[in-house]
């Protein structure tokens, strides 16, 4: 392999790597609109934890306030107070995010 071919191969490999890194989606939860919600969870003063699936958009209701979060990836858990608008939650609530079974279905032969 000559130097020119080697340089071209390296440039192609770097371009592929750069596009793969750029295409990687963020897995962090993000703020969404209430209209986009797939489900609603009511947070009460005694609520300590809730369960959601990855790719769920959840409308959380806390008293007369509400906010929506889209969970793009899975994690062990998130502290909902770090995702909620300031002052909405008065206590800690864990959000457990599990892999979405619909997205990970295995075909049965």
VEXVO-931390 format. One record per residue (C-alpha): residue number from 0; x, z, y. Coordinates in Angstrom, 2 decimals, always signed. Layout:
residues N
+------+---------+---------+---------+
| paza |      c1 |      c3 |      c2 |
+------+---------+---------+---------+
|  NUM |       X |       Z |       Y |
...
+------+---------+---------+---------+
end
This chain:
residues 109
+------+---------+---------+---------+
| paza |      c1 |      c3 |      c2 |
+------+---------+---------+---------+
|    0 |   +0.00 |   +0.00 |   +0.00 |
|    1 |   +1.50 |   -0.98 |   +3.32 |
|    2 |   +1.46 |   +1.11 |   +6.48 |
|    3 |   -1.38 |   -0.85 |   +8.08 |
|    4 |   -3.66 |   -0.43 |   +5.03 |
|    5 |   -2.82 |   +3.28 |   +4.85 |
|    6 |   -3.66 |   +3.78 |   +8.54 |
|    7 |   -6.96 |   +1.90 |   +8.16 |
|    8 |   -7.90 |   +4.01 |   +5.12 |
|    9 |   -7.09 |   +7.21 |   +7.02 |
|   10 |   -9.18 |   +6.08 |  +10.02 |
|   11 |  -12.17 |   +5.32 |   +7.78 |
|   12 |  -11.83 |   +8.69 |   +6.03 |
|   13 |  -11.70 |  +10.51 |   +9.38 |
|   14 |  -14.75 |   +8.62 |  +10.66 |
|   15 |  -16.72 |   +9.53 |   +7.53 |
|   16 |  -15.71 |  +13.17 |   +7.85 |
|   17 |  -16.67 |  +13.25 |  +11.53 |
|   18 |  -20.08 |  +11.73 |  +10.87 |
|   19 |  -20.73 |  +14.19 |   +8.04 |
|   20 |  -19.86 |  +17.13 |  +10.29 |
|   21 |  -21.99 |  +15.77 |  +13.14 |
|   22 |  -24.96 |  +15.21 |  +10.83 |
|   23 |  -24.92 |  +18.78 |   +9.47 |
|   24 |  -28.12 |  +20.47 |  +10.67 |
|   25 |  -28.17 |  +23.94 |  +12.11 |
|   26 |  -29.55 |  +26.54 |   +9.74 |
|   27 |  -30.33 |  +29.14 |  +12.38 |
|   28 |  -33.96 |  +29.98 |  +13.17 |
|   29 |  -35.26 |  +28.34 |  +16.32 |
|   30 |  -38.12 |  +28.93 |  +18.73 |
|   31 |  -41.14 |  +26.73 |  +18.10 |
|   32 |  -44.63 |  +26.24 |  +19.48 |
|   33 |  -47.66 |  +28.14 |  +18.11 |
|   34 |  -49.36 |  +24.78 |  +17.36 |
|   35 |  -46.54 |  +23.84 |  +14.97 |
|   36 |  -46.97 |  +26.97 |  +12.83 |
|   37 |  -47.62 |  +26.63 |   +9.09 |
|   38 |  -48.67 |  +30.26 |   +8.73 |
|   39 |  -49.36 |  +33.39 |  +10.73 |
|   40 |  -47.98 |  +36.90 |  +10.16 |
|   41 |  -49.41 |  +39.90 |  +12.00 |
|   42 |  -46.79 |  +42.52 |  +12.83 |
|   43 |  -48.22 |  +46.04 |  +12.96 |
|   44 |  -46.43 |  +49.26 |  +13.99 |
|   45 |  -45.82 |  +50.10 |  +10.31 |
|   46 |  -44.51 |  +46.61 |   +9.35 |
|   47 |  -40.88 |  +46.92 |   +8.28 |
|   48 |  -40.29 |  +43.58 |   +6.52 |
|   49 |  -41.91 |  +40.18 |   +6.01 |
|   50 |  -41.16 |  +37.27 |   +3.67 |
|   51 |  -40.98 |  +33.59 |   +4.61 |
|   52 |  -39.62 |  +30.41 |   +3.04 |
|   53 |  -36.99 |  +28.11 |   +4.48 |
|   54 |  -38.49 |  +25.35 |   +6.65 |
|   55 |  -41.55 |  +27.51 |   +7.42 |
|   56 |  -42.74 |  +27.64 |  +11.01 |
|   57 |  -44.34 |  +31.04 |  +11.44 |
|   58 |  -46.58 |  +32.33 |  +14.22 |
|   59 |  -45.93 |  +36.05 |  +14.65 |
|   60 |  -48.68 |  +38.11 |  +16.31 |
|   61 |  -47.72 |  +41.47 |  +17.76 |
|   62 |  -50.72 |  +43.11 |  +19.43 |
|   63 |  -51.94 |  +40.64 |  +22.07 |
|   64 |  -48.62 |  +38.73 |  +22.14 |
|   65 |  -47.45 |  +35.91 |  +19.90 |
|   66 |  -44.39 |  +33.74 |  +19.32 |
|   67 |  -43.41 |  +31.09 |  +16.77 |
|   68 |  -40.15 |  +30.68 |  +14.90 |
|   69 |  -38.99 |  +27.84 |  +12.61 |
|   70 |  -36.72 |  +28.98 |   +9.79 |
|   71 |  -34.54 |  +25.94 |   +9.02 |
|   72 |  -32.36 |  +27.53 |   +6.39 |
|   73 |  -32.27 |  +30.48 |   +4.08 |
|   74 |  -30.42 |  +33.71 |   +4.55 |
|   75 |  -30.62 |  +37.20 |   +3.17 |
|   76 |  -32.54 |  +38.36 |   +6.23 |
|   77 |  -32.84 |  +38.24 |  +10.01 |
|   78 |  -33.73 |  +41.01 |  +12.43 |
|   79 |  -36.96 |  +39.72 |  +13.99 |
|   80 |  -36.29 |  +41.61 |  +17.23 |
|   81 |  -33.30 |  +39.30 |  +17.85 |
|   82 |  -35.60 |  +36.27 |  +17.53 |
|   83 |  -38.65 |  +37.63 |  +19.39 |
|   84 |  -39.06 |  +37.38 |  +23.17 |
|   85 |  -37.68 |  +40.46 |  +24.95 |
|   86 |  -39.98 |  +43.49 |  +24.88 |
|   87 |  -42.43 |  +42.14 |  +22.27 |
|   88 |  -41.23 |  +44.21 |  +19.30 |
|   89 |  -40.81 |  +47.96 |  +19.63 |
|   90 |  -39.36 |  +48.50 |  +16.14 |
|   91 |  -37.04 |  +46.75 |  +13.68 |
|   92 |  -38.63 |  +44.21 |  +11.32 |
|   93 |  -36.57 |  +42.35 |   +8.70 |
|   94 |  -37.48 |  +38.75 |   +7.93 |
|   95 |  -36.41 |  +37.78 |   +4.41 |
|   96 |  -35.99 |  +34.00 |   +4.11 |
|   97 |  -36.16 |  +32.58 |   +0.58 |
|   98 |  -35.46 |  +29.03 |   -0.60 |
|   99 |  -38.62 |  +26.93 |   -0.40 |
|  100 |  -39.76 |  +26.27 |   -3.97 |
|  101 |  -41.32 |  +22.92 |   -2.95 |
|  102 |  -37.98 |  +21.69 |   -1.62 |
|  103 |  -36.09 |  +22.81 |   -4.72 |
|  104 |  -38.47 |  +21.70 |   -7.49 |
|  105 |  -36.81 |  +20.67 |  -10.69 |
|  106 |  -38.39 |  +17.94 |  -12.74 |
|  107 |  -39.47 |  +18.96 |  -16.24 |
|  108 |  -38.61 |  +16.36 |  -18.85 |
+------+---------+---------+---------+
end
